[in-house]
Amino acid sequence: MDEKSKKKQETDKRYLRMAAIWAENSYCKRRQVGALIVKGNMIISDGYNGTPAGFENVCEDADNVTLPCVLHAEANAITKVAASSNSSEGATIYVTASPCLECAKLIIQSGIKRVVYSEEYHTNEGCELLRRAGITVDFLEVGS
Ligand SMILES: [Zn+2]
């Protein structure tokens, strides 16, 4: 790997580690996921999985099943950009777990061009959809 690619990968890993730290904000008990949207070396948005604004900070029901109202980290990060003066067009999203199908659709619609994730989650149908849409999908193990 050349010097430039090496440097890029190190930066990618740093953003993924930041996304993992950001995931700690989540009230969800089953799984904490964090996401960062980066555009031109600037973090333009962040998100973690949780309930919509104004809802109780509880993500699971009594049987420890995730409530249907819980938004995924990617969805929270994307909607946060939408509410700001920034645009996610051409941006990269760093997420601690591979995007699900629903989030993949949102990523495609938001104009994000690259997805970097550090953990495989459920199926890879989300990643497959992203690739079909011409989005670069990179898996990168972060380690400690
Ligand atoms: Zn999702």
Residues whose N, C-alpha, C, O or C-beta is under 5 A from the ligand:
A	BS01	ZN	H72 P99 C100 C103
